[in-house]
Amino acid sequence: MPIAYCAACEWERRADEDSSEDLNRPMINHYVETGHGPIERLDLADSLSTLSARHDSWDRHERE
């Protein structure tokens, strides 16, 4: 599930997997209204691949 969030405040929006484009307008609106930026996006697939890469890196470090 794609998520957009602001590191400067508690703002957060979620979208269905099929409608990740639905986050674009709320992200722009939040920036215009608050001036907070950049607003981050986290998609589940991205977070899983990032975690997997970190895990592989830790495994290599432990073996050395």
Secondary structure as GFF3:
##gff-version 3
##sequence-region A 1 64
A	DSSP	beta_strand	3	6	.	.	.	ID=ss1
A	DSSP	beta_strand	12	14	.	.	.	ID=ss2
A	DSSP	three_ten_helix	17	23	.	.	.	ID=ss3
A	DSSP	alpha_helix	24	34	.	.	.	ID=ss4
A	DSSP	beta_strand	39	42	.	.	.	ID=ss5
A	DSSP	alpha_helix	44	63	.	.	.	ID=ss6
###
